């Protein structure tokens, strides 16, 4: 029983570290999105503008994936904590 509790604590602790990383990463993705979008809007060359808009949208997609993972982990942590 003690090993199960320790294992559960370690699992929660590891997941909480991942949550911390995601909390830091999500605003960075938002910042990158804004950077590339502003860059795209400042460029006259159509091909380059499209490329930077595409990169900006990829950053936004990354942000969405990270946010989904964050919610999933937070929900899973809450469930594990209620098992204690």
Secondary structure as the mmCIF struct_conf table of DSSP 4:
data_model
#
loop_
_struct_conf.conf_type_id
_struct_conf.id
_struct_conf.beg_label_comp_id
_struct_conf.beg_label_asym_id
_struct_conf.beg_label_seq_id
_struct_conf.end_label_comp_id
_struct_conf.end_label_asym_id
_struct_conf.end_label_seq_id
HELX_RH_AL_P HELX_RH_AL_P1 UNK A 2 UNK A 42
HELX_RH_AL_P HELX_RH_AL_P2 UNK A 46 UNK A 83
#
